[in-house]
Amino acid sequence: MREPLISRFAPSPTGRLHLGHAYSAMRAHDLARAGGGLFLLRIEDIDPGRCRPEHVAGIIEDLHWLGLDWDAPPLFQSARLPLYAAALDRLKAMDLVYPCFCTRSQIAAEVAASAGAPHGPDGPLYPGTCRLLEAGKRDERIAAGEQHCWRLDAGRSIALTGPLEWHDADAGRVVARPEVHGDVVLARKDAPTSYHLAVTVDDADQGVTDIVRGRDLFEATHVHRLLQALLGLPTPRYHHHGLLTDADGNRLAKRAGSPSLASMREDGTDPATILAQLRGAHATG
């Protein structure tokens, strides 16, 4: 008997939702409804510098206005920090993470000094400076209160898990290549977790079977697949969809000032019309 289908929409409350968010939420919602499953709302509010309570209220208001409903109370990542800490502790016990004391400027300088610095999907990879520190030196710097993040030792982790793969609704079978991201951050200096660790733990804890999200997060799935294997977590089915663009072909984004759903509501736009248009849209990217 097949497990119940569970999908989710997981926005960060750093601004008002726009049509791109609505498209992703609608696809996750419709997938759950078509499969007789559950649709969940998760608020990814772990960034203390950018997340705002008023944006949480705005997200809920916008989704209700669109007519999208969820099947459990919204889950807030800020209330789940002990779960992320426990996952990080497991990786520490396996000697798969290390503290990194480098500043952004130090990393940039080291990358600039290396003509052959490797690059990943998001730019130059961390050069592994702190990975080479002796354990005793690391402990001394932590005990002295020196600020640090925690990075995944990708090489050691990949050697432990061996080859991995995952399945995407459009791309089909995908061979995981977490090495292209290098030693990613799993706990930040200003927050006790990172997107990669939190989202992996939450999807498993909530029983999410199908992850619907934009194609801009396709590459991140390589890291998530590795973390799933290391932590003994199930691997969901993935549905990475194309991204909505404006008339000039630019991706809709908060930072680009894309029109918000709130402004459309104020202009008297019919939400049913928006959903109908989104359901007939062919996103790209």
C-alpha positions as CSV (number, residue, x, y, z in Angstrom):
1,M,0.0,0.0,0.0
2,R,1.4,3.4,-1.0
3,E,2.1,5.9,1.7
4,P,-0.1,9.0,1.9
5,L,1.1,11.9,-0.2
6,I,2.3,14.8,1.8
7,S,3.5,18.1,0.2
8,R,4.4,21.4,1.7
9,F,4.9,25.1,1.0
10,A,7.8,26.6,3.0
11,P,8.3,30.3,2.5
12,S,10.7,32.6,4.5
13,P,9.0,35.6,6.1
14,T,11.4,38.1,4.6
15,G,8.8,40.0,2.5
16,R,5.4,39.7,0.9
17,L,4.5,36.9,-1.4
18,H,4.5,37.4,-5.2
19,L,3.2,35.4,-8.1
20,G,6.2,33.1,-8.1
21,H,5.4,32.1,-4.5
22,A,1.8,31.6,-5.4
23,Y,2.7,29.4,-8.3
24,S,4.9,27.1,-6.1
25,A,2.3,27.0,-3.3
26,M,-0.5,26.2,-5.8
27,R,1.5,23.4,-7.4
28,A,2.2,21.8,-4.0
29,H,-1.4,22.3,-2.9
30,D,-2.9,20.9,-6.0
31,L,-0.5,17.8,-6.0
32,A,-1.7,17.0,-2.5
33,R,-5.4,17.5,-3.3
34,A,-5.2,15.4,-6.5
35,G,-3.5,12.6,-4.6
36,G,-5.9,12.6,-1.7
37,G,-3.0,13.7,0.6
38,L,-2.0,16.5,3.0
39,F,-0.7,19.9,2.2
40,L,1.4,21.6,4.9
41,L,2.6,25.1,5.6
42,R,6.0,25.6,7.1
43,I,7.4,29.1,8.0
44,E,11.2,29.0,7.5
45,D,12.0,31.8,10.0
46,I,15.6,31.0,11.1
47,D,17.2,34.1,9.7
48,P,17.0,36.6,12.7
49,G,18.2,39.5,10.6
50,R,15.6,39.3,7.9
51,C,12.5,37.5,9.1
52,R,9.6,39.7,10.4
53,P,6.4,38.8,12.3
54,E,4.4,41.0,9.9
55,H,5.6,39.0,7.0
56,V,4.3,35.8,8.6
57,A,0.9,37.3,8.9
58,G,1.1,38.5,5.3
59,I,1.9,35.0,4.1
60,I,-1.1,33.5,5.8
61,E,-3.3,36.3,4.6
62,D,-2.2,36.0,1.0
63,L,-2.6,32.2,0.9
64,H,-6.1,32.4,2.5
65,W,-7.0,35.1,-0.1
66,L,-5.9,32.8,-2.9
67,G,-8.1,30.0,-1.5
68,L,-5.2,27.7,-0.6
69,D,-5.8,25.8,2.7
70,W,-3.5,23.6,4.7
71,D,-4.2,20.5,6.8
72,A,-2.3,21.3,10.1
73,P,-1.2,24.3,12.0
74,P,1.7,26.1,10.4
75,L,5.1,24.8,11.6
76,F,7.7,27.4,12.6
77,Q,11.4,26.6,12.2
78,S,12.3,29.0,15.0
79,A,10.5,26.7,17.4
80,R,12.4,23.6,16.3
81,L,16.0,24.6,17.0
82,P,16.6,21.6,19.4
83,L,15.9,19.2,16.5
84,Y,18.5,20.8,14.3
85,A,21.0,20.9,17.2
86,A,20.4,17.1,17.7
87,A,21.1,16.4,14.0
88,L,24.2,18.5,14.1
89,D,25.4,16.7,17.2
90,R,24.9,13.4,15.4
91,L,27.2,14.6,12.6
92,K,29.7,15.9,15.2
93,A,29.8,12.4,16.8
94,M,30.5,10.9,13.4
95,D,33.4,13.4,12.9
96,L,31.7,14.7,9.7
97,V,31.5,18.4,10.6
98,Y,34.1,21.0,11.8
99,P,34.1,24.5,13.2
100,C,35.0,27.2,10.7
101,F,36.4,30.5,12.1
102,C,37.0,32.2,8.7
103,T,35.3,35.5,8.0
104,R,33.8,36.2,4.6
105,S,36.7,38.6,3.8
106,Q,39.3,36.0,4.7
107,I,37.6,33.4,2.5
108,A,37.3,35.9,-0.4
109,A,41.0,36.8,-0.1
110,E,42.1,33.1,-0.1
111,V,39.9,32.4,-3.1
112,A,41.3,35.4,-4.9
113,A,44.9,34.3,-4.2
114,S,44.2,30.9,-5.8
115,A,44.1,31.0,-9.6
116,G,42.5,27.6,-9.8
117,A,39.9,28.0,-7.0
118,P,37.1,25.5,-7.7
119,H,33.6,26.9,-8.3
120,G,30.2,25.4,-7.5
121,P,26.7,26.4,-8.5
122,D,26.8,29.4,-6.1
123,G,30.3,30.6,-6.9
124,P,33.7,29.8,-5.5
125,L,33.9,26.9,-3.0
126,Y,35.2,27.3,0.5
127,P,38.9,26.4,0.3
128,G,38.8,24.1,3.4
129,T,41.1,26.3,5.6
130,C,39.6,25.3,8.9
131,R,39.2,21.7,7.9
132,L,43.0,21.4,8.2
133,L,43.1,22.7,11.8
134,E,44.2,20.2,14.5
135,A,41.4,19.2,16.9
136,G,43.1,20.7,19.9
137,K,43.5,24.1,18.2
138,R,39.8,24.0,17.2
139,D,38.8,23.3,20.8
140,E,41.0,26.1,22.1
141,R,39.4,28.7,19.8
142,I,35.9,27.5,20.6
143,A,36.7,27.7,24.4
144,A,38.0,31.2,23.8
145,G,34.6,32.2,22.5
146,E,35.8,32.8,18.9
147,Q,32.8,33.0,16.6
148,H,32.4,30.1,14.2
149,C,30.0,28.3,12.0
150,W,29.9,24.5,11.4
151,R,30.7,23.0,8.0
152,L,30.1,19.6,6.6
153,D,33.3,17.7,5.6
154,A,32.0,16.8,2.2
155,G,34.9,14.5,1.2
156,R,34.7,12.4,4.4
157,S,30.8,12.3,4.2
158,I,30.7,11.2,0.6
159,A,33.3,8.5,1.2
160,L,31.1,7.2,4.0
161,T,27.8,7.1,2.0
162,G,29.1,6.1,-1.4
163,P,27.1,6.8,-4.5
164,L,23.6,8.3,-4.0
165,E,20.7,9.3,-6.3
166,W,17.3,10.8,-6.1
167,H,14.3,11.2,-8.5
168,D,12.8,14.4,-9.9
169,A,9.5,14.5,-11.7
170,D,11.0,16.2,-14.7
171,A,14.6,15.2,-14.7
172,G,14.0,11.5,-13.8
173,R,16.8,9.7,-12.0
174,V,19.5,12.1,-10.8
175,V,22.9,11.0,-9.5
176,A,23.7,13.0,-6.4
177,R,26.8,15.3,-6.8
178,P,27.1,17.0,-3.4
179,E,30.8,17.5,-4.0
180,V,30.1,20.4,-6.3
181,H,29.0,22.4,-3.3
182,G,32.1,21.7,-1.2
183,D,32.0,22.0,2.6
184,V,28.6,23.7,3.0
185,V,27.6,25.5,6.2
186,L,25.2,23.5,8.5
187,A,25.1,26.0,11.4
188,R,25.7,29.7,10.9
189,K,27.5,32.1,13.1
190,D,24.3,34.1,13.5
191,A,21.9,31.2,13.6
192,P,22.1,27.7,15.1
193,T,21.3,26.0,11.8
194,S,21.3,26.6,8.1
195,Y,18.8,26.1,5.3
196,H,20.3,22.8,4.2
197,L,20.2,21.2,7.6
198,A,16.8,22.6,8.7
199,V,14.9,21.8,5.6
200,T,16.3,18.2,5.5
201,V,15.4,17.6,9.1
202,D,11.9,19.2,8.8
203,D,10.9,17.3,5.7
204,A,11.7,14.0,7.3
205,D,10.1,14.9,10.6
206,Q,6.9,16.1,8.9
207,G,6.7,13.0,6.8
208,V,6.9,15.0,3.5
209,T,6.8,12.5,0.6
210,D,6.8,15.0,-2.3
211,I,8.8,18.2,-2.3
212,V,7.5,20.8,-4.8
213,R,9.8,23.8,-5.2
214,G,11.4,26.0,-7.9
215,R,14.2,24.8,-10.2
216,D,16.5,27.3,-8.6
217,L,16.7,24.9,-5.7
218,F,17.5,21.9,-7.9
219,E,21.2,22.0,-7.1
220,A,20.6,22.2,-3.4
221,T,19.0,18.8,-3.5
222,H,22.4,17.2,-4.0
223,V,23.4,18.4,-0.5
224,H,20.0,17.4,1.0
225,R,20.4,13.9,-0.4
226,L,23.7,13.5,1.3
227,L,22.4,14.7,4.6
228,Q,19.5,12.3,4.3
229,A,21.9,9.4,3.9
230,L,24.1,10.5,6.8
231,L,21.2,11.0,9.2
232,G,19.3,7.9,8.1
233,L,16.3,9.9,6.8
234,P,14.0,9.0,3.9
235,T,14.3,10.5,0.5
236,P,11.2,12.2,-0.8
237,R,10.1,12.5,-4.4
238,Y,11.1,15.9,-5.9
239,H,9.1,18.1,-8.3
240,H,11.3,21.0,-9.3
241,H,9.2,23.4,-11.4
242,G,10.2,26.2,-13.8
243,L,10.2,29.8,-12.5
244,L,7.8,32.5,-13.5
245,T,9.3,35.5,-15.3
246,D,8.2,39.0,-16.0
247,A,7.7,40.5,-19.5
248,D,11.5,41.0,-19.8
249,G,12.3,37.4,-19.0
250,N,13.6,38.2,-15.5
251,R,12.8,35.8,-12.7
252,L,10.1,37.1,-10.2
253,A,11.8,37.7,-6.9
254,K,11.4,39.8,-3.7
255,R,14.8,41.5,-4.2
256,A,13.7,42.5,-7.8
257,G,10.6,44.3,-6.5
258,S,8.2,41.9,-8.2
259,P,4.5,42.9,-7.6
260,S,3.2,41.4,-4.4
261,L,-0.1,39.5,-4.0
262,A,-1.0,42.1,-1.4
263,S,-0.8,44.9,-4.0
264,M,-2.9,42.8,-6.4
265,R,-5.5,42.4,-3.8
266,E,-5.5,46.1,-3.1
267,D,-6.0,46.7,-6.9
268,G,-9.1,44.5,-6.8
269,T,-7.6,41.5,-8.7
270,D,-9.8,38.4,-8.5
271,P,-7.8,35.6,-6.8
272,A,-9.7,32.9,-8.7
273,T,-8.5,34.5,-11.9
274,I,-4.9,34.4,-10.6
275,L,-5.1,30.7,-9.7
276,A,-6.7,29.9,-13.1
277,Q,-3.9,31.7,-14.9
278,L,-1.2,30.0,-12.7
279,R,-2.7,26.6,-13.3
280,G,-2.4,27.3,-17.1
281,A,1.1,28.8,-16.9
282,H,4.2,27.2,-18.3
283,A,7.1,28.4,-16.1
284,T,10.6,28.4,-17.4
285,G,14.1,28.5,-16.0
